[in-house]
């Protein structure tokens, strides 16, 4: 019985591997997937850090009529602002590097 399932699994693996995907991945879907992966990593890191330190975080923060969970919101904002900060840092490094080399 196990051998039949193993043969069936191998057959299905090669069957689906050989067929082209019905839909290709777009740039937007790839960007959203990477953004959520980074935000998830940041969230888990912040959660572990706050548990290690022992800080209590409120369950929800209300801003007007909108109630947000603070930790996932901060993680998503950091994931969005990370590339922006990296671009600013690289631009400043290039600018300051040119000034230092001219002296």
C-alpha positions in Angstrom: 0.0 0.0 0.0 2.8 2.4 0.9 4.6 1.6 -2.4 1.5 2.5 -4.3 1.3 5.9 -2.6 5.0 6.5 -3.1 4.7 5.7 -6.8 1.7 8.0 -7.1 3.4 10.8 -5.3 6.5 10.6 -7.6 4.2 10.5 -10.7 2.3 13.5 -9.6 5.5 15.4 -8.7 6.9 14.9 -12.1 3.5 15.6 -13.8 3.1 19.0 -12.1 6.8 19.8 -12.4 6.7 19.4 -16.2 3.6 21.5 -16.8 4.1 25.2 -17.2 2.3 27.4 -14.7 -1.1 28.7 -15.7 -0.3 32.2 -14.4 3.1 33.8 -14.4 4.2 35.8 -11.4 3.9 39.5 -11.9 6.2 42.1 -10.5 3.5 43.4 -8.2 2.8 39.9 -6.7 6.5 39.3 -6.2 6.9 42.7 -4.5 3.9 42.1 -2.2 5.2 38.6 -1.3 8.6 40.0 -0.5 7.2 42.9 1.5 5.0 40.5 3.6 8.0 38.2 4.1 10.1 41.0 5.4 7.3 42.4 7.6 6.7 38.9 9.0 10.4 38.6 9.9 10.5 42.0 11.5 7.3 41.2 13.4 8.7 37.9 14.8 11.9 39.7 15.8 10.1 42.5 17.6 7.8 40.0 19.3 10.7 38.0 20.6 12.6 41.1 21.7 9.6 42.5 23.6 8.9 39.1 25.2 12.6 38.8 26.2 12.7 42.3 27.7 9.3 41.9 29.3 7.6 44.9 27.8 3.8 44.9 27.7 2.3 46.2 24.5 -1.4 47.1 24.3 -3.6 44.8 22.1 -5.0 47.6 20.0 -4.3 51.3 19.5 -7.1 53.5 18.3 -6.4 56.4 15.9 -9.8 58.1 15.3 -12.2 55.4 14.2 -9.4 53.0 13.2 -8.1 50.3 15.7 -4.7 48.9 14.8 -2.5 46.3 16.4 0.7 48.1 17.2 3.3 45.4 16.6 2.2 44.3 13.1 1.7 48.0 12.1 5.2 48.9 13.2 6.6 45.9 11.4 4.8 46.8 8.2 5.9 50.4 8.4 9.5 49.4 9.0 9.4 47.0 6.0 8.0 49.7 3.8 10.5 52.4 5.0 13.5 50.1 5.0 14.3 50.5 1.3 13.7 54.2 1.5 16.2 54.6 4.3 18.7 52.4 2.5 18.4 54.7 -0.6 18.9 57.8 1.5 21.9 56.2 3.3 23.5 55.2 0.0 22.9 58.7 -1.5 24.5 60.4 1.5 27.4 58.0 1.4 28.0 58.7 -2.2 27.8 62.5 -1.7 30.0 62.5 1.4 32.5 60.1 -0.3 32.9 62.5 -3.2 33.5 65.4 -0.8 36.1 63.5 1.2 38.0 62.4 -1.9 38.1 65.9 -3.3 40.1 67.2 -0.3 
